C-alpha cells in the first residue's frame, strides 16, 4: 500500500486553487475601486455637512423677479475704510 504525497495535487484540487486565486475578493482592482467609491461618497457627505453649517445670508432683492432671479442688479456695497 502506497501513501500519496501531500505535495501533489489532483486535477480537481488544482482547479479549486485556480478558482480561489481568481476570486473577486482577491483582485486588487476591486478593492481599489471600492475604496475610491467609498471616498467619493464620504467626500460628498462631508461637503453637504459643511455647506449646511455655513449658510450664506440671503441677498436683498427689490423689484421684479422671474423664477426668483432679480431683473435688476443691486448696487455694490462700498468697502469700509480702514483708520
Phi, psi and omega in degrees: 000128181257151178257124180290147179289141180281347182275341179270138180250145175284161179304325179293321179291321178298321178293323178294319178294318178298320179295322179292322179292332181264008180296150185298326183283355176259004180266122183293332181293330177293316180290323177296315178297321178294320180293318178295318179297315179296321179293322180291322177294317178297321177295320178296316179297318180298317179296323178295317180295316180295319180293327179289326180286329183248075182282135176285141177290145180292147178281142176288124183239119175239141176104197185284149178223148170234119183053044179064019176252122181292146180272346179239156178275148175275145180293144180291148178272125180292143179292148179290136180279141180271140181286000000 
